[in-house]
């Protein structure tokens, strides 16, 4: 149990405390295409979010966080308007679970993240923990599929983010030493085992020092631009299309894109170009992993990172500087922005034999450009891991 739990709730017997865990995730290749029903890849990390809790029969929610200040305190039956703080995530969990189930028993507890926020889908991990805990105390049976759908709906409908299912799927379905290969159109997936002949690799997480939230960034605008591009390309070709909200770039064949891309405004053409090329990169990346070719996988990651900057137009000077430093670091196979890339962190696959050299090179290069990030910039070494679980 976390030491802060005992400080906050000293009268709670240790045997009464329950514990759920959700890992953070990275997507080696498949950037920004899950919301367009693309193929994506993912690893769960051996760092994540722990939630220690006890049920409250009165339906009270009473939460503290090791990462954010303040207390979240309310009764489920009189849930207040949407919080502007971290408290909105327990509200989102209650909202989505209550649509299909009776939620009357609350939770009192402590939520703990093991890495800085930004780019690792920490919000999804938190939601998964809350949904699992609320389902537990209210005796609600939910499958892995249900858990993914509930967390997806909570983030999309309540938090207001036009995302795909990569984050939730990766954090639920992943297995240690496997690459998740997910088709976000029909939710089918494969877990590809790491070949015995593949060299060991670190997953290095470089935090820029810039925290971010995807709401109120260009993230939702980018997803709308993808839909407009898809809608336009289908119309140019004279093909049938459904409602705008249901149109995705996955619906557009490559030949249709190549035939009509010149008609698209510049921003829409860039979004479509990123989707079409990233879709192809994912399949090449999966093939490389299955063969144990870590060098090729890394090269494809760098291609993905370049496309995110050029065609998705994500990133900021600090993030781009960090990515460029990673490209030159010794022992690094590949890397890219993790998450949307507007702030947050970069991820790299690296040879453990060059761990210190790689970290030292990137750190010196980045901080020489952005010395104001000293004390906020961080580096963590991770490995692959299993998905969500009830610990006790």
DAGIGI-V883493 format. One record per pair of residues at least 12 apart in sequence whose C-alpha atoms are under 10 Angstrom apart, sorted by the first residue. I is the first residue (numbers start at 1). GAP is how many residues later the second one is. Records with the same first field share a line. If there is no record, write none. Layout:
I->GAP / GAP
This chain:
1->13 / 16 / 17 / 18 / 49 / 50 / 51 / 391
2->48 / 49 / 50 / 64 / 108 / 109 / 110
4->60 / 61 / 62 / 106 / 108
5->12 / 47 / 48 / 59 / 60 / 61 / 104 / 105 / 106
6->104
8->55 / 56 / 101 / 102
9->99 / 100 / 101
12->41 / 42
13->41
15->377
16->37 / 38 / 39 / 376
17->34 / 35 / 36 / 37 / 38 / 91 / 92 / 375
18->33 / 34 / 35 / 36 / 37 / 91 / 115 / 118 / 119 / 372 / 373 / 374
19->31 / 32 / 33 / 34 / 35 / 90 / 91 / 92 / 110 / 113 / 114 / 370 / 371 / 372 / 373
20->29 / 30 / 31 / 32 / 33 / 91 / 108 / 109 / 110 / 111 / 112 / 113 / 116 / 368 / 369 / 370 / 371 / 372
21->26 / 27 / 28 / 29 / 30 / 31 / 90 / 91 / 92 / 104 / 105 / 107 / 108 / 109 / 111 / 112 / 366 / 367 / 368 / 369 / 370 / 371
22->22 / 23 / 24 / 25 / 26 / 27 / 28 / 29 / 91 / 100 / 102 / 103 / 104 / 105 / 106 / 107 / 108 / 110 / 146 / 149 / 150 / 364 / 365 / 366 / 367 / 368
23->20 / 21 / 22 / 23 / 24 / 25 / 26 / 27 / 90 / 91 / 97 / 98 / 99 / 101 / 102 / 103 / 105 / 106 / 147 / 148 / 149 / 151 / 361 / 362 / 363 / 364 / 365 / 366
24->19 / 20 / 21 / 22 / 23 / 24 / 25 / 89 / 90 / 91 / 95 / 96 / 97 / 98 / 99 / 100 / 101 / 102 / 143 / 144 / 146 / 147 / 361 / 363 / 364
25->17 / 18 / 19 / 20 / 21 / 22 / 23 / 94 / 95 / 96 / 97 / 99 / 100 / 141 / 142 / 143 / 144 / 145 / 146 / 147 / 149 / 313 / 314 / 359 / 360 / 362
26->15 / 16 / 17 / 18 / 19 / 93 / 94 / 95 / 140 / 141 / 144 / 145 / 177 / 179 / 311 / 312 / 313 / 320 / 321 / 322 / 358
27->13 / 14 / 15 / 16 / 17 / 92 / 93 / 139 / 140 / 143 / 152 / 153 / 274 / 309 / 310 / 311 / 312 / 320
28->12 / 13 / 14 / 15 / 151 / 175 / 254 / 257 / 258 / 269 / 270 / 272 / 273 / 274 / 276 / 277 / 306 / 307 / 308 / 309 / 310 / 319 / 320 / 321
29->12 / 13 / 152 / 249 / 250 / 252 / 253 / 254 / 255 / 256 / 257 / 268 / 269 / 271 / 272 / 273 / 274 / 275 / 276 / 306 / 307 / 309
30->12 / 136 / 151 / 152 / 245 / 247 / 248 / 249 / 250 / 251 / 252 / 253 / 255 / 271 / 274
31->135 / 243 / 244 / 247 / 248 / 250 / 251 / 270 / 273 / 274 / 276 / 277 / 281 / 305 / 306 / 307 / 308 / 309 / 310
32->131 / 132 / 134 / 187 / 190 / 191 / 239 / 242 / 243 / 246 / 272 / 276 / 280 / 282 / 307 / 308 / 309
33->130 / 131 / 133 / 151 / 190 / 193 / 215 / 216 / 217 / 238 / 239 / 241 / 242 / 243 / 245 / 246
34->129 / 130 / 131 / 132 / 133 / 148 / 149 / 150 / 151 / 216 / 241 / 245
35->127 / 128 / 129 / 130 / 131 / 149 / 150 / 188 / 191 / 192 / 213 / 214 / 215
36->127 / 128 / 148 / 149 / 187 / 190 / 191 / 194 / 210 / 211 / 212 / 213 / 214 / 215 / 239
37->127 / 128 / 129 / 145 / 146 / 147 / 148 / 149 / 150 / 210 / 211 / 212 / 213 / 214 / 242
38->126 / 128 / 144 / 145 / 146 / 147 / 148 / 210 / 211 / 212 / 213 / 237 / 238 / 240 / 241 / 242 / 244
39->127 / 142 / 143 / 144 / 145 / 146 / 148 / 149 / 150 / 211 / 239 / 240 / 241 / 242 / 243 / 244
40->125 / 126 / 130 / 140 / 141 / 142 / 143 / 144 / 149 / 238 / 239 / 241 / 242 / 243 / 245 / 246
41->125 / 129 / 138 / 139 / 140 / 141 / 142 / 148 / 149 / 150 / 241 / 242 / 244 / 245
42->124 / 125 / 127 / 128 / 129 / 131 / 132 / 136 / 137 / 138 / 139 / 140 / 149 / 342
43->127 / 128 / 130 / 131 / 132 / 133 / 134 / 135 / 136 / 137 / 138 / 160 / 340 / 341 / 342 / 343 / 344
44->76 / 123 / 125 / 126 / 127 / 128 / 129 / 130 / 131 / 132 / 133 / 134 / 135 / 136 / 338 / 339 / 340 / 341 / 342 / 343 / 344
45->75 / 125 / 126 / 129 / 130 / 131 / 158 / 336 / 337 / 338 / 339 / 340 / 341 / 342
46->68 / 130 / 157 / 335 / 336 / 337 / 338 / 339 / 340 / 341
47->66 / 67 / 68 / 73 / 333 / 334 / 335 / 336 / 337 / 338
48->64 / 65 / 66 / 67 / 72 / 73 / 74 / 77 / 78 / 123 / 339 / 340
49->62 / 63 / 64 / 65 / 66 / 73 / 74 / 75 / 76 / 77 / 78 / 79 / 80 / 339
50->60 / 61 / 62 / 63 / 64 / 75 / 76 / 79 / 340 / 341
51->12 / 14 / 58 / 59 / 60 / 61 / 62 / 75 / 77 / 78 / 79 / 81 / 82 / 339 / 340
52->55 / 56 / 57 / 58 / 59 / 60 / 77 / 81 / 339 / 340
53->53 / 54 / 55 / 56 / 57 / 58 / 77 / 80 / 81 / 84
54->52 / 53 / 54 / 55 / 56 / 79 / 83
55->50 / 51 / 52 / 53 / 54 / 78 / 79 / 81 / 82 / 83
56->19 / 48 / 49 / 50 / 51 / 52 / 81
57->47 / 48 / 49 / 50 / 80 / 81
58->17 / 18 / 19 / 46 / 47 / 48 / 49
59->15 / 16 / 17 / 18 / 19 / 44 / 45 / 46 / 47 / 48 / 49
60->13 / 14 / 15 / 16 / 17 / 18 / 19 / 44 / 45 / 46 / 47 / 48
61->12 / 13 / 14 / 15 / 18 / 26 / 29 / 30 / 44 / 45 / 46 / 47 / 48
62->12 / 13 / 44 / 45 / 46 / 47 / 48
63->24 / 27 / 44 / 45 / 46 / 47 / 48
64->22 / 23 / 44 / 45 / 46 / 47 / 48
65->21 / 22 / 44 / 45 / 46 / 47 / 48
66->44 / 45 / 46 / 47 / 48
67->19 / 44 / 45 / 46 / 47 / 48 / 49 / 50
68->17 / 18 / 19 / 43 / 44 / 45
69->16 / 17
70->15 / 16 / 17
71->15 / 16 / 39
72->13 / 14 / 15 / 16 / 18 / 19 / 36
73->14 / 35
74->17 / 32
75->29 / 30 / 31
76->15 / 18 / 19 / 27 / 28 / 29 / 30 / 31
77->26 / 27 / 28 / 29
79->12 / 15 / 16
82->76 / 77
86->37 / 40
88->39 / 70 / 71
89->34 / 35 / 37 / 38 / 39 / 41 / 42 / 65 / 66 / 69 / 70
90->17 / 36 / 37 / 39 / 40 / 41 / 44 / 64
91->36 / 39 / 63 / 67 / 68
92->35 / 38 / 39 / 58 / 59 / 61 / 62 / 63 / 64 / 65 / 66 / 67
93->33 / 34 / 35 / 36 / 37 / 38 / 39 / 40 / 41 / 42 / 57 / 58 / 60 / 61 / 62 / 65
94->12 / 33 / 36 / 37 / 40 / 41 / 60
95->55 / 58 / 59 / 62 / 63
96->35 / 53 / 54 / 55 / 56 / 57 / 58 / 59 / 61 / 62
97->34 / 35 / 37 / 38 / 43 / 49 / 50 / 53 / 54 / 56 / 57
99->51
100->50
101->34 / 37 / 38 / 39 / 40
102->33 / 36 / 37 / 38
103->31 / 32 / 34 / 35 / 36 / 37
104->30 / 33 / 34
105->29 / 30 / 31 / 32 / 33 / 34
106->27 / 28 / 31 / 32
107->23 / 26 / 27 / 30 / 31
111->15 / 18 / 19
112->14
113->12 / 13
115->90 / 92 / 263 / 264 / 265
116->91 / 93 / 94 / 95 / 228 / 229 / 260 / 261 / 262 / 263 / 264
117->90 / 92 / 93 / 94 / 95 / 96 / 227 / 228
118->89 / 90 / 91 / 92 / 93 / 94 / 95 / 96 / 220 / 221 / 222 / 223 / 224 / 225 / 226 / 227 / 228
119->86 / 88 / 92 / 93 / 94 / 95 / 218 / 219 / 220 / 221 / 222 / 223 / 224 / 225 / 226 / 227 / 228
120->47 / 85 / 218 / 219 / 220 / 224 / 225 / 226 / 227
121->45 / 46 / 47 / 49 / 50 / 217 / 218 / 219
122->45 / 49
123->28 / 32 / 36 / 44 / 45 / 90
124->24 / 27 / 28 / 30 / 31 / 41 / 42 / 43 / 44 / 45 / 47
125->26 / 42 / 43 / 46 / 47 / 262 / 263
126->25
127->20 / 23 / 24 / 25 / 27 / 28 / 41
128->19 / 20 / 22 / 23 / 24 / 26 / 40 / 43 / 44 / 260 / 261
129->18 / 22 / 259 / 260 / 261
130->21
131->16 / 17 / 19 / 20 / 23
132->15 / 19 / 256 / 257 / 258
133->257
135->12
136->254
144->24 / 25 / 28 / 29 / 244
145->23 / 24 / 27 / 28 / 42
147->21 / 22 / 25 / 241
148->17 / 18 / 19 / 20 / 21 / 22 / 23 / 24 / 25
149->16 / 19 / 20
150->18
151->14 / 16 / 17 / 18
152->12 / 13 / 14 / 15 / 16 / 17
153->12
155->13
159->55 / 56
160->54 / 55 / 56 / 60
161->52 / 53 / 54 / 55 / 58 / 59 / 62
162->52 / 53 / 57 / 58 / 59 / 60 / 61 / 62
163->51 / 56 / 57 / 60
164->20 / 21 / 59
165->17 / 18 / 19 / 20 / 22
166->14 / 15 / 16 / 17 / 18 / 21
167->172
168->219 / 220
169->13 / 15 / 18 / 20 / 218
170->12 / 216 / 217 / 218
171->214 / 215 / 216 / 217 / 218
172->214 / 215 / 216 / 217
173->16 / 17 / 18 / 213 / 214 / 215
174->16 / 17 / 18 / 210 / 211 / 212 / 213 / 214
175->16 / 17 / 18 / 209 / 210 / 211 / 212 / 213
176->15 / 17 / 18 / 207 / 208 / 209 / 210 / 211
177->14 / 15 / 16 / 17 / 18 / 23 / 206 / 207 / 208 / 209
178->12 / 13 / 14 / 15 / 16 / 17 / 111 / 112 / 206 / 207 / 208
179->12 / 13 / 14 / 15 / 107 / 110 / 111 / 205
180->12 / 13 / 106
181->101 / 102 / 104 / 105
184->66
185->63 / 65
192->94 / 95 / 97 / 98
193->96 / 97 / 99
194->95 / 96 / 97 / 98
195->94 / 95 / 96 / 97 / 98
196->95 / 96
197->94 / 95 / 96
198->91 / 92 / 93 / 94 / 95 / 96 / 97
199->93 / 94 / 95 / 96 / 152 / 153
200->94 / 149 / 150 / 151 / 152 / 153 / 183
201->93 / 130 / 131 / 132 / 147 / 148 / 149 / 150 / 151 / 152 / 154 / 181 / 182 / 183
202->130 / 131 / 146 / 147 / 148 / 149 / 150 / 151 / 152 / 153 / 178 / 179 / 180 / 181 / 182
203->129 / 132 / 144 / 145 / 146 / 147 / 148 / 149 / 177 / 178 / 179 / 180 / 181
204->122 / 128 / 131 / 142 / 143 / 144 / 145 / 146 / 147 / 148 / 151 / 154 / 155 / 175 / 176 / 177 / 178 / 179
205->130 / 132 / 133 / 140 / 141 / 142 / 143 / 144 / 154 / 173 / 174 / 175 / 176 / 177
206->113 / 116 / 117 / 120 / 131 / 132 / 138 / 139 / 140 / 141 / 142 / 153 / 156 / 157 / 171 / 172 / 173 / 174 / 175
207->112 / 115 / 131 / 136 / 137 / 138 / 139 / 140 / 166 / 169 / 170 / 171 / 172 / 173
208->110 / 111 / 112 / 113 / 114 / 115 / 135 / 136 / 137 / 138 / 155 / 158 / 159 / 162 / 165 / 166 / 168 / 169 / 170 / 171
209->109 / 110 / 134 / 135 / 136 / 163 / 164 / 165 / 166 / 167 / 168 / 169
210->106 / 108 / 109 / 132 / 133 / 134 / 135 / 163 / 166 / 167
211->131 / 132 / 133 / 134 / 165
212->128 / 129 / 130 / 131 / 132 / 133
213->127 / 129 / 130 / 131
214->125 / 126 / 127 / 128 / 129
217->123 / 125 / 126
218->95 / 96 / 122 / 124
219->93 / 95 / 121 / 122 / 123
222->45 / 46 / 49 / 90 / 91 / 92
223->25 / 48
224->20 / 21 / 24 / 44 / 47
225->42 / 43 / 44 / 45 / 46 / 47
226->21 / 22 / 23 / 41 / 42 / 43 / 44 / 45 / 46 / 47 / 48 / 49 / 86
227->17 / 18 / 19 / 20 / 21 / 22 / 23 / 41 / 44 / 45
228->16 / 17 / 19 / 20 / 21 / 36 / 40 / 43 / 44
229->18 / 19 / 20 / 23 / 28 / 32 / 34 / 35 / 36 / 38 / 39 / 40 / 41 / 42 / 43
230->14 / 17 / 18 / 19 / 20 / 21 / 22 / 23 / 27 / 34 / 38 / 39 / 41 / 42
231->12 / 13 / 14 / 15 / 16 / 17 / 18 / 20 / 21
232->28 / 29 / 31 / 32 / 36
233->16 / 18 / 19 / 20 / 23 / 24 / 25 / 26 / 27 / 28 / 30 / 31 / 36 / 39
234->13 / 15 / 17 / 18 / 19 / 22 / 23 / 26
235->25
236->20 / 21 / 23 / 24 / 25 / 27 / 28
237->15 / 19 / 20 / 22 / 23
239->13 / 17
249->22 / 23 / 26 / 27
250->25 / 26 / 29
252->20 / 24
253->23
254->22 / 23
257->12 / 15 / 16 / 19
258->15 / 18
261->12
266->45
267->44 / 45 / 46
268->43 / 44
269->42 / 43
270->37 / 38 / 40 / 41 / 42 / 43
271->36 / 37 / 39 / 40 / 41 / 42
272->39 / 40
273->34 / 37 / 38 / 39
274->30 / 32 / 33 / 34 / 35 / 36 / 37 / 38 / 39
275->32 / 33 / 36 / 37
277->26 / 27 / 30
278->22 / 23 / 25 / 26 / 27 / 29 / 30
281->16 / 19 / 20 / 22 / 23
282->15 / 18 / 19 / 22
284->12 / 13 / 16
285->12 / 13 / 14 / 15 / 16
288->12
294->39 / 40 / 55 / 56 / 57
295->37 / 38 / 39 / 54 / 55
296->37 / 38
297->36 / 37 / 38 / 52
298->34 / 35 / 36 / 37 / 38 / 50 / 51 / 52
299->28 / 33 / 34 / 35 / 36
300->33 / 34 / 35 / 36
301->32 / 33 / 34 / 35 / 36 / 46 / 47 / 48
302->21 / 22 / 24 / 25 / 31 / 32 / 33 / 34 / 35 / 46
303->31 / 32 / 33
304->30 / 31 / 32 / 33
305->15 / 18 / 19 / 29 / 30 / 31 / 32 / 33 / 36 / 41
306->14 / 17 / 18 / 29 / 30 / 31
307->29
308->28 / 29 / 32 / 33
309->27 / 28 / 32 / 33
312->28 / 29
313->28 / 29
314->23 / 26 / 27 / 28 / 29
315->22 / 25 / 26 / 27 / 28 / 29
316->25 / 26 / 27
317->25 / 26 / 52 / 53
318->24 / 25 / 26 / 27 / 48 / 49 / 51 / 52 / 55
319->17 / 18 / 22 / 23 / 24 / 25 / 26 / 27 / 47
320->16 / 17 / 21 / 22 / 23 / 26 / 46
321->41 / 44 / 45 / 46 / 48 / 49
322->14 / 15 / 23 / 24 / 40 / 41 / 43 / 44 / 45 / 47 / 48
323->12 / 13 / 14 / 22 / 23 / 24 / 25 / 39 / 43
324->12 / 38 / 41 / 42
325->33 / 36 / 37 / 38 / 39 / 40 / 41
326->20 / 21 / 22 / 23 / 24 / 32 / 33 / 35 / 36 / 37 / 39 / 40
327->21 / 35
328->30 / 33 / 34 / 37
329->21 / 25 / 26 / 28 / 29 / 30 / 31 / 32 / 33 / 34 / 36
330->20 / 21 / 23 / 24 / 25 / 26 / 27 / 28 / 29 / 30 / 31 / 32
331->18 / 19 / 20 / 21 / 22 / 23 / 24 / 25 / 26 / 27 / 28
332->16 / 17 / 18 / 19 / 20 / 22 / 23 / 25 / 26 / 27
333->15 / 16 / 17 / 18
334->13 / 14 / 15 / 16
335->12 / 13 / 14 / 15
336->12 / 13
344->33
345->32 / 33 / 34
346->33
347->32 / 33
348->33
349->33 / 34
350->31
352->29
355->26
359->19 / 20 / 21 / 22
360->19
362->17
363->14 / 15 / 16
